[in-house]
Amino acid sequence: MASRSHRFLRLLVSLSALGSLGACASERYPQTTFQPVTGFGRIIDHLFHGVFWWTMLVLVVVFGLLGYILIRFRERPDSPEPKAVYGNTVLEIMWTVIPALIIVAIAVPTIRGIFQTQEAAPKDALVVEVIGHQWWWEFKYPSLGVTTASQLVLPVGRPLDLRLHSADVIHSFWIPRLGGKRDVNPVRAMPNGEKPPHLNHISLTIDSVGDYPGQCAEFCGTEHGAMRMMAIAVPPDTFDAWVKRMKAGQDTAALSAPADSLALRGKKKFLSSACIACHTIAGTTAMGQVGPNLTALGDRWSIGAGMLDNTPANIQRWVLHAPQIKQGIIMPGANVGGGGMPPTGLSASDAKAVAAYLSSLSAGVAPKKKTGWAIETTTTH
């Protein structure tokens, strides 16, 4: 009996170890929660492991006792009627006190973790306003005058204050290696320009350079599964250089190109079309606020918040057929209207030129791997 119990225990420990190792492979599973790069994430990780091992202890004890009882006291031929036992004071105290102590051992670090992860950010923290849209993410840096979409760049070693709200329905902000999920709630109208109360926030500091993908974790409509994002953590000097280039508007590839270049033709077409009614590109006359900010679009990890890999062919396809690629979005296509706006009427050659221009926009910070993240990677329609 003892050898069977030992084998059972070793099997449980082995399976647990294999599961943990599989979950920790950050290259194969980039959205693992088991390799946090922030103090916020480590609080949750330590709490998870504590609860997990308490759970495994209870499982081993309960199933071990159950197995012993089933074998030791199983019915045998001609066995007498078992003797009824009532009111064993020692047993009743044990199965009352022991679970209570386990609950306390779990509850105390849980409550402490709740308070730690809800702490206010330091006064010198970099504020990033995170806005959820159906179905893309907008990131504003109020103190820096920078806005981007679907991809946020963050400095390593600097406290961050992520302030979360939604432009439409409830979303959930989740970048697993940075920390836990946090609801992104709609902002109700406030009188006299007052700030809305009780907006959710996340206070954290990233300690490792890297690319950290995330996604919306609250069902928010048709394309909820294609509402993804990428956080790129960079050294402070790289971040400062990125901010300067974002504010200046980096379309120098198009500006310095020959007059007949595809990128320059694309810039002229973009700025003379309906695109500027919805999109902004810093340093140009495009100042639309309805759709994602396209400054430095060429650096981004995807098109359509994770729908397509960021390639010129996919940008062209998106410009022509966005409503067919991502159902329910408000962006019109070349032949299909959207968001109350008529079709753009752009030809395939126009879209190719616009794609060349948008691909040329850069602020010097891009993920190490720019392909293979998207839901759909094909470049043909």
C-alpha positions as semicolon CSV with decimal commas, in nm:
position;residue;x (nm);y (nm);z (nm)
1;M;0,000;0,000;0,000
2;A;0,283;0,240;0,089
3;S;0,462;0,186;-0,243
4;R;0,141;0,261;-0,435
5;S;0,094;0,585;-0,245
6;H;0,453;0,689;-0,316
7;R;0,412;0,616;-0,687
8;F;0,088;0,816;-0,695
9;L;0,253;1,112;-0,523
10;R;0,553;1,105;-0,758
11;L;0,317;1,099;-1,059
12;L;0,130;1,407;-0,935
13;V;0,451;1,600;-0,872
14;S;0,589;1,504;-1,216
15;L;0,272;1,610;-1,397
16;S;0,267;1,941;-1,209
17;A;0,632;2,008;-1,294
18;L;0,577;1,929;-1,663
19;G;0,273;2,158;-1,674
20;S;0,468;2,444;-1,514
21;L;0,763;2,401;-1,751
22;G;0,532;2,402;-2,052
23;A;0,359;2,717;-1,934
24;C;0,691;2,895;-1,875
25;A;0,824;2,867;-2,231
26;S;0,800;3,237;-2,322
27;E;0,933;3,192;-2,676
28;R;0,682;2,924;-2,764
29;Y;0,405;3,077;-2,551
30;P;0,466;3,455;-2,557
31;Q;0,153;3,524;-2,352
32;T;0,258;3,306;-2,060
33;T;0,180;3,448;-1,718
34;F;0,457;3,247;-1,554
35;Q;0,745;3,478;-1,652
36;P;0,636;3,822;-1,525
37;V;0,857;4,124;-1,594
38;T;0,695;4,360;-1,342
39;G;0,646;4,364;-0,966
40;F;0,271;4,373;-1,034
41;G;0,297;4,048;-1,228
42;R;0,519;3,881;-0,968
43;I;0,265;3,950;-0,691
44;I;0,003;3,759;-0,889
45;D;0,251;3,486;-0,987
46;H;0,357;3,423;-0,624
47;L;-0,006;3,418;-0,513
48;F;-0,095;3,167;-0,785
49;H;0,187;2,931;-0,688
50;G;0,098;2,953;-0,320
51;V;-0,266;2,866;-0,386
52;F;-0,163;2,593;-0,631
53;W;0,058;2,409;-0,381
54;W;-0,200;2,435;-0,104
55;T;-0,452;2,289;-0,347
56;M;-0,216;2,005;-0,439
57;L;-0,158;1,927;-0,069
58;V;-0,534;1,906;-0,009
59;L;-0,575;1,690;-0,320
60;V;-0,304;1,443;-0,214
61;V;-0,432;1,416;0,144
62;V;-0,799;1,379;0,049
63;F;-0,745;1,132;-0,234
64;G;-0,483;0,944;-0,032
65;L;-0,723;0,899;0,262
66;L;-1,008;0,814;0,025
67;G;-0,797;0,550;-0,149
68;Y;-0,688;0,401;0,182
69;I;-1,046;0,385;0,312
70;L;-1,179;0,230;-0,009
71;I;-0,916;-0,045;0,001
72;R;-0,884;-0,100;0,376
73;F;-1,256;-0,106;0,450
74;R;-1,393;-0,255;0,131
75;E;-1,668;-0,510;0,165
76;R;-1,556;-0,874;0,188
77;P;-1,755;-1,199;0,182
78;D;-1,911;-1,279;0,519
79;S;-1,789;-0,949;0,665
80;P;-1,993;-0,827;0,964
81;E;-2,210;-0,518;0,955
82;P;-1,980;-0,217;1,010
83;K;-2,003;-0,049;1,346
84;A;-2,155;0,298;1,337
85;V;-1,944;0,570;1,494
86;Y;-2,092;0,907;1,588
87;G;-1,961;1,224;1,744
88;N;-1,583;1,175;1,729
89;T;-1,477;1,503;1,887
90;V;-1,110;1,479;1,777
91;L;-1,200;1,421;1,411
92;E;-1,458;1,699;1,408
93;I;-1,207;1,946;1,552
94;M;-0,945;1,836;1,300
95;W;-1,163;1,876;0,991
96;T;-1,283;2,213;1,117
97;V;-0,953;2,364;1,230
98;I;-0,727;2,237;0,948
99;P;-0,942;2,375;0,659
100;A;-0,980;2,702;0,849
101;L;-0,600;2,735;0,879
102;I;-0,558;2,659;0,508
103;I;-0,816;2,926;0,421
104;V;-0,630;3,178;0,637
105;A;-0,299;3,082;0,469
106;I;-0,459;3,156;0,131
107;A;-0,669;3,458;0,231
108;V;-0,395;3,662;0,399
109;P;-0,160;3,680;0,094
110;T;-0,462;3,725;-0,133
111;I;-0,585;4,030;0,056
112;R;-0,230;4,167;0,075
113;G;-0,193;4,116;-0,302
114;I;-0,520;4,300;-0,369
115;F;-0,400;4,606;-0,178
116;Q;-0,053;4,593;-0,338
117;T;-0,188;4,576;-0,694
118;Q;-0,432;4,862;-0,627
119;E;-0,170;5,103;-0,492
120;A;-0,160;5,448;-0,646
121;A;0,123;5,521;-0,885
122;P;0,411;5,746;-0,772
123;K;0,378;6,114;-0,858
124;D;0,663;6,092;-1,109
125;A;0,505;5,797;-1,295
126;L;0,459;5,818;-1,671
127;V;0,084;5,840;-1,738
128;V;-0,049;5,639;-2,032
129;E;-0,417;5,668;-2,112
130;V;-0,545;5,332;-2,242
131;I;-0,870;5,357;-2,440
132;G;-1,057;5,052;-2,564
133;H;-1,249;5,074;-2,892
134;Q;-1,442;4,814;-3,089
135;W;-1,200;4,656;-3,179
136;W;-0,863;4,823;-3,130
137;W;-0,659;4,992;-2,857
138;E;-0,561;5,358;-2,839
139;F;-0,269;5,476;-2,624
140;K;-0,220;5,841;-2,530
141;Y;0,078;5,989;-2,343
142;P;-0,078;6,317;-2,217
143;S;0,241;6,468;-2,077
144;L;0,435;6,391;-2,396
145;G;0,180;6,483;-2,662
146;V;0,203;6,142;-2,829
147;T;-0,076;5,909;-2,941
148;T;-0,049;5,564;-3,096
149;A;-0,266;5,259;-3,151
150;S;-0,244;4,881;-3,095
151;Q;0,123;4,909;-3,000
152;L;0,257;5,099;-2,700
153;V;0,621;5,174;-2,629
154;L;0,722;5,186;-2,262
155;P;1,049;5,272;-2,085
156;V;1,218;5,010;-1,869
157;G;1,277;5,105;-1,505
158;R;1,033;5,395;-1,493
159;P;0,707;5,377;-1,291
160;L;0,402;5,367;-1,516
161;D;0,044;5,469;-1,448
162;L;-0,191;5,307;-1,700
163;R;-0,533;5,475;-1,679
164;L;-0,802;5,264;-1,841
165;H;-1,136;5,356;-1,996
166;S;-1,350;5,263;-2,294
167;A;-1,502;5,461;-2,579
168;D;-1,794;5,220;-2,617
169;V;-1,848;4,891;-2,429
170;I;-1,665;4,710;-2,148
171;H;-1,326;4,570;-2,251
172;S;-1,051;4,408;-2,047
173;F;-0,684;4,507;-2,069
174;W;-0,450;4,209;-2,040
175;I;-0,081;4,184;-2,123
176;P;0,001;3,860;-1,936
177;R;0,372;3,918;-1,871
178;L;0,305;4,267;-1,734
179;G;0,028;4,170;-1,493
180;G;-0,331;4,065;-1,443
181;K;-0,647;4,156;-1,626
182;R;-0,820;4,484;-1,552
183;D;-1,165;4,592;-1,674
184;V;-1,181;4,888;-1,914
185;N;-1,514;5,059;-1,848
186;P;-1,705;5,320;-2,052
187;V;-1,669;5,678;-1,931
188;R;-1,997;5,842;-1,840
189;A;-2,051;6,211;-1,911
190;M;-1,953;6,444;-1,626
191;P;-2,079;6,798;-1,567
192;N;-1,848;7,100;-1,593
193;G;-1,565;6,897;-1,743
194;E;-1,503;6,703;-1,421
195;K;-1,296;6,387;-1,436
196;P;-1,501;6,067;-1,408
197;P;-1,455;5,886;-1,076
198;H;-1,331;5,534;-1,016
199;L;-1,153;5,470;-1,345
200;N;-0,947;5,154;-1,327
201;H;-0,571;5,187;-1,337
202;I;-0,260;4,970;-1,328
203;S;0,059;5,088;-1,160
204;L;0,373;4,897;-1,259
205;T;0,739;4,917;-1,354
206;I;0,886;4,699;-1,630
207;D;1,231;4,559;-1,555
208;S;1,319;4,376;-1,881
209;V;1,351;4,491;-2,241
210;G;1,125;4,291;-2,473
211;D;0,808;4,252;-2,678
212;Y;0,498;4,158;-2,477
213;P;0,176;4,074;-2,665
214;G;-0,166;4,110;-2,505
215;Q;-0,535;4,113;-2,588
216;C;-0,883;4,210;-2,477
217;A;-1,001;3,955;-2,220
218;E;-1,369;4,058;-2,203
219;F;-1,611;3,963;-2,479
220;C;-1,693;4,293;-2,646
221;G;-1,856;4,208;-2,976
222;T;-1,807;4,039;-3,311
223;E;-1,432;4,086;-3,343
224;H;-1,338;4,053;-2,976
225;G;-1,085;3,781;-3,069
226;A;-0,909;4,028;-3,301
227;M;-0,860;4,306;-3,045
228;R;-0,496;4,254;-2,966
229;M;-0,200;4,473;-2,874
230;M;0,176;4,474;-2,830
231;A;0,384;4,641;-2,558
232;I;0,747;4,709;-2,646
233;A;0,971;4,779;-2,345
234;V;1,285;4,975;-2,435
235;P;1,572;5,150;-2,250
236;P;1,493;5,507;-2,135
237;D;1,716;5,675;-2,396
238;T;1,551;5,474;-2,676
239;F;1,211;5,575;-2,542
240;D;1,307;5,945;-2,536
241;A;1,428;5,924;-2,897
242;W;1,103;5,750;-2,996
243;V;0,897;6,028;-2,837
244;K;1,087;6,297;-3,031
245;R;1,037;6,115;-3,361
246;M;0,668;6,053;-3,290
247;K;0,608;6,421;-3,217
248;A;0,799;6,532;-3,525
249;G;0,619;6,294;-3,760
250;Q;0,850;6,059;-3,942
251;D;0,751;6,043;-4,306
252;T;1,098;6,139;-4,428
253;A;1,116;5,830;-4,650
254;A;0,835;5,973;-4,859
255;L;0,955;6,334;-4,841
256;S;1,308;6,254;-4,956
257;A;1,197;6,014;-5,229
258;P;1,204;6,099;-5,601
259;A;0,899;6,287;-5,724
260;D;0,769;5,982;-5,908
261;S;0,826;5,737;-5,620
262;L;0,543;5,512;-5,508
263;A;0,566;5,630;-5,145
264;L;0,543;5,999;-5,236
265;R;0,249;5,934;-5,468
266;G;0,089;5,743;-5,182
267;K;0,136;6,037;-4,946
268;K;-0,032;6,275;-5,191
269;K;-0,320;6,033;-5,242
270;F;-0,364;5,975;-4,867
271;L;-0,369;6,347;-4,782
272;S;-0,615;6,427;-5,062
273;S;-0,859;6,144;-4,984
274;A;-1,121;6,075;-4,718
275;C;-0,851;5,900;-4,508
276;I;-0,766;6,225;-4,329
277;A;-1,122;6,254;-4,195
278;C;-1,056;5,961;-3,960
279;H;-0,679;5,925;-3,917
280;T;-0,389;6,134;-3,786
281;I;-0,028;6,126;-3,901
282;A;0,194;6,361;-3,699
283;G;0,369;6,624;-3,909
284;T;0,100;6,623;-4,181
285;T;-0,242;6,776;-4,239
286;A;-0,409;6,445;-4,145
287;M;-0,568;6,511;-3,805
288;G;-0,874;6,282;-3,791
289;Q;-0,973;6,148;-3,449
290;V;-1,222;5,873;-3,537
291;G;-0,985;5,591;-3,630
292;P;-0,642;5,477;-3,508
293;N;-0,351;5,721;-3,516
294;L;-0,126;5,607;-3,803
295;T;0,196;5,786;-3,703
296;A;0,488;5,541;-3,744
297;L;0,254;5,273;-3,879
298;G;0,548;5,104;-4,052
299;D;0,690;5,005;-3,711
300;R;0,380;4,826;-3,590
301;W;0,353;4,454;-3,536
302;S;0,023;4,414;-3,723
303;I;-0,258;4,568;-3,922
304;G;-0,610;4,577;-3,779
305;A;-0,510;4,517;-3,413
306;G;-0,369;4,173;-3,480
307;M;-0,570;4,081;-3,789
308;L;-0,291;4,086;-4,050
309;D;0,088;4,091;-4,047
310;N;0,225;4,438;-4,118
311;T;0,343;4,411;-4,477
312;P;0,284;4,650;-4,771
313;A;0,071;4,387;-4,945
314;N;-0,147;4,345;-4,636
315;I;-0,182;4,722;-4,590
316;Q;-0,298;4,745;-4,950
317;R;-0,546;4,466;-4,890
318;W;-0,670;4,636;-4,572
319;V;-0,720;4,972;-4,748
320;L;-0,927;4,803;-5,018
321;H;-1,124;4,546;-4,817
322;A;-1,111;4,631;-4,442
323;P;-1,486;4,575;-4,376
324;Q;-1,469;4,228;-4,530
325;I;-1,151;4,134;-4,340
326;K;-1,272;4,251;-3,997
327;Q;-1,649;4,238;-3,964
328;G;-1,835;4,526;-3,804
329;I;-1,562;4,792;-3,811
330;I;-1,650;5,148;-3,907
331;M;-1,373;5,189;-4,168
332;P;-1,505;5,196;-4,525
333;G;-1,342;4,996;-4,802
334;A;-1,283;5,091;-5,163
335;N;-1,625;4,963;-5,269
336;V;-1,807;4,921;-4,935
337;G;-1,909;5,196;-4,695
338;G;-1,857;5,192;-4,320
339;G;-1,916;5,408;-4,013
340;G;-2,172;5,619;-4,196
341;M;-1,914;5,703;-4,463
342;P;-1,933;5,611;-4,831
343;P;-1,677;5,387;-5,004
344;T;-1,339;5,552;-5,056
345;G;-1,334;5,471;-5,427
346;L;-0,957;5,405;-5,418
347;S;-0,825;5,191;-5,701
348;A;-0,584;4,902;-5,652
349;S;-0,296;5,121;-5,773
350;D;-0,399;5,399;-5,532
351;A;-0,411;5,152;-5,243
352;K;-0,069;5,015;-5,338
353;A;0,080;5,366;-5,330
354;V;-0,088;5,447;-4,997
355;A;0,047;5,120;-4,855
356;A;0,399;5,211;-4,967
357;Y;0,366;5,549;-4,794
358;L;0,227;5,408;-4,469
359;S;0,496;5,137;-4,463
360;S;0,762;5,409;-4,484
361;L;0,646;5,577;-4,161
362;S;0,883;5,498;-3,875
363;A;0,981;5,630;-3,533
364;G;1,266;5,386;-3,482
365;V;1,105;5,133;-3,243
366;A;0,954;4,810;-3,375
367;P;0,913;4,457;-3,236
368;K;1,203;4,221;-3,299
369;K;0,966;3,992;-3,489
370;K;0,722;4,173;-3,717
371;T;0,553;3,873;-3,878
372;G;0,384;3,562;-3,745
373;W;0,185;3,735;-3,469
374;A;-0,132;3,802;-3,665
375;I;-0,446;3,592;-3,686
376;E;-0,431;3,586;-4,065
377;T;-0,095;3,617;-4,242
378;T;-0,191;3,567;-4,606
379;T;-0,128;3,860;-4,837
380;T;-0,369;3,766;-5,115
381;H;-0,737;3,848;-5,132
